[in-house]
Amino acid sequence: MRLAAARGDRRARLLALDALDPTVAGGALVWHALIDAAADIEPLFLGLIDDIPHFAPLPDDCSSIDGRSRSCWAALGLLASDQAALYAGARSLVAWHASQRFCASCGSQTAVAKGGWQRDCPACRAEHFPRTDPVVIMLAEHVAADGEARVLVGHGVGFPPGRMSALAGFVEPGESIEEAVARELFEEAGIRARRVDYVASQPWPFPSSLMIGCIAHAEDDRVTLDTSEVDEAIWVTRGVVSAALAGDGSARFLAPPPIAIARTLLEHWLAG
Amino acid sequence: MRLAAARGDRRARLLALDALDPTVAGGALVWHALIDAAADIEPLFLGLIDDIPHFAPLPDDCSSIDGRSRSCWAALGLLASDQAALYAGARSLVAWHASQRFCASCGSQTAVAKGGWQRDCPACRAEHFPRTDPVVIMLAEHVAADGEARVLVGHGVGFPPGRMSALAGFVEPGESIEEAVARELFEEAGIRARRVDYVASQPWPFPSSLMIGCIAHAEDDRVTLDTSEVDEAIWVTRGVVSAALAGDGSARFLAPPPIAIARTLLEHWLAG
């Protein structure tokens, strides 16, 4: 069995992880030898990197792990993008196990299976798989009568003061990406979308979302905010977006950080 | 409370659903009056259609409902596309409740909340939300030395004889859409993708996936199949695809049915 071989490989590495927080050195994740791992962790198989098996540690007592915690936020900004992606996958997997210790079908305790990519129920035989929630995140664009294009950015409830970003929301059962974008824009801002264009996607490990970035063409620029989610929204020109992305202190808003796909959307729109 | 008002609305309608199977008449779903509903069902709120509240029935005893069942397959082909989308959302929601009767965090029984868009745990207070699994489905394209383009279609294990479709697989934690497409193509067919273009998306209610359709540009046309998933794969030209989509009896393969996004991908590629 390939998994047994991977666990027995003396070169195998285990991610240094304190609950969900990584140790970062020189822009890279820190790893230990799997053979030095404590007895009270279950290694979850992340895959082979340069033919060497890599694992993440799931503590036996994982009941206090909260996938929504952002305590690693500062560390994340220090990681190179390939390292951040590797961490995102490991973090989502550990957080999924921590939140899924019981069988949703029958209530029994479940156990890690398939190296961590499954949990099995010994009672009802149900198999459970890691969850990834698709989320749409979008810039509405409107071209004014004078020909100048603007996009809508909003201040989410709980954002730092001045920070503005793209609007976002979970894809619901029965929706396409395009339908989810149109529904969210209408629910959060009263905007009707004419057309939706996909731009890019990104995993987002708080706890385990797939962010799907789009630009939507708005029928008009009248905004009716659902202030329970977004307490301010403004239409901004390319000049304003450019100043915000440059970190200009006098810019009309504070741009999203480099790790956020909202920033990618703003850069894409500015360039396009 | 808006939900109480919706449930009390005498015009409210309840989807005719036998476990997960709809009743179809004249290309449309059949609905009953909510006030005539049996006492042993919980109505799940689907939304307002023309200002009239619409619900789907969750039976008290839902333990035997299996979201993977395809017993409605024939009925689905009779529905107009807006009706199929409405059914897809209702079906996914009912199937999610049936599979999530216990709290994955603590094992206690959970209860329907927020009109069916949440389940709450009375013991540990965890809140659970409907699950939608992002799945990538893709055509690999390769342009031969003579300039002729071909796409790769495969016969999945368990497909009807002759049926060929796009390859597909679940997006894993820590992956973007583009990374998932590249990984799946490599795992299933040994194909390395140079570039991935998003084409379209579609909800797929067996039980609750978001199908994300892409075209990937393959580095070369050497195929190494993982025959546990796909037991045959062939490169096909526009001429072959055109014949298959036309239902030509002598076509090299049987095209996917109109409700499948794989067919949309083939149509898109043929037109592009």
Contacts between the chains, C-beta under 8 A, distances in Angstrom:
chain1	res1	chain2	res2	distance
A	85	B	174	6.0
A	85	B	175	8.0
A	85	B	179	7.8
A	86	B	174	7.1
A	88	B	173	7.4
A	88	B	174	4.4
A	89	B	172	7.1
A	89	B	173	5.1
A	89	B	174	2.2
A	89	B	175	7.1
A	90	B	174	7.2
A	91	B	174	8.0
A	92	B	173	3.5
A	92	B	174	5.8
A	93	B	173	5.4
A	93	B	174	7.7
A	96	B	173	6.9
A	99	B	104	6.3
A	99	B	105	5.8
A	100	B	104	4.5
A	100	B	105	7.7
A	101	B	104	7.1
A	101	B	105	6.9
A	101	B	107	7.9
A	102	B	102	6.3
A	102	B	103	6.4
A	102	B	104	5.4
A	102	B	105	6.8
A	102	B	106	6.3
A	102	B	107	3.7
A	103	B	102	6.4
A	103	B	104	7.4
A	103	B	107	7.6
A	104	B	99	6.3
A	104	B	100	4.5
A	104	B	101	7.1
A	104	B	102	5.4
A	104	B	103	7.5
A	104	B	104	4.7
A	104	B	128	7.8
A	105	B	99	5.8
A	105	B	100	7.8
A	105	B	101	6.9
A	105	B	102	6.8
A	106	B	102	6.3
A	107	B	101	7.9
A	107	B	102	3.7
A	107	B	103	7.6
A	107	B	107	4.3
A	107	B	108	6.9
A	107	B	109	6.9
A	108	B	107	7.0
A	109	B	107	6.9
A	128	B	104	7.8
A	129	B	133	7.9
A	129	B	170	7.4
A	130	B	172	7.0
A	130	B	173	5.3
A	131	B	131	5.8
A	131	B	133	7.5
A	132	B	133	6.9
A	132	B	134	5.8
A	132	B	170	7.8
A	132	B	171	5.6
A	132	B	172	7.2
A	132	B	173	5.6
A	133	B	129	8.0
A	133	B	131	7.6
A	133	B	132	6.9
A	134	B	132	5.8
A	134	B	134	4.6
A	134	B	210	5.1
A	170	B	129	7.5
A	170	B	132	7.8
A	171	B	132	5.6
A	171	B	210	5.7
A	172	B	89	7.1
A	172	B	130	7.0
A	172	B	132	7.2
A	173	B	88	7.5
A	173	B	89	5.2
A	173	B	92	3.5
A	173	B	93	5.4
A	173	B	96	7.0
A	173	B	130	5.2
A	173	B	132	5.6
A	173	B	203	6.8
A	173	B	205	7.4
A	173	B	208	5.2
A	174	B	85	6.0
A	174	B	86	7.2
A	174	B	88	4.5
A	174	B	89	2.2
A	174	B	90	7.2
A	174	B	91	8.0
A	174	B	92	5.8
A	174	B	93	7.7
A	174	B	203	4.9
A	174	B	205	6.9
A	175	B	89	7.1
A	175	B	203	5.8
A	175	B	210	7.7
A	176	B	200	7.6
A	176	B	201	4.6
A	176	B	202	5.5
A	176	B	203	6.2
A	176	B	210	7.6
A	177	B	201	4.1
A	177	B	210	7.1
A	177	B	212	7.1
A	178	B	201	6.8
A	179	B	85	7.9
A	198	B	198	4.3
A	200	B	176	7.6
A	201	B	176	4.6
A	201	B	177	4.1
A	201	B	178	6.8
A	202	B	176	5.5
A	203	B	173	6.8
A	203	B	174	4.9
A	203	B	175	5.7
A	203	B	176	6.2
A	205	B	173	7.4
A	205	B	174	6.9
A	208	B	173	5.2
A	210	B	134	5.1
A	210	B	171	5.7
A	210	B	175	7.7
A	210	B	176	7.6
A	210	B	177	7.2
A	212	B	177	7.2
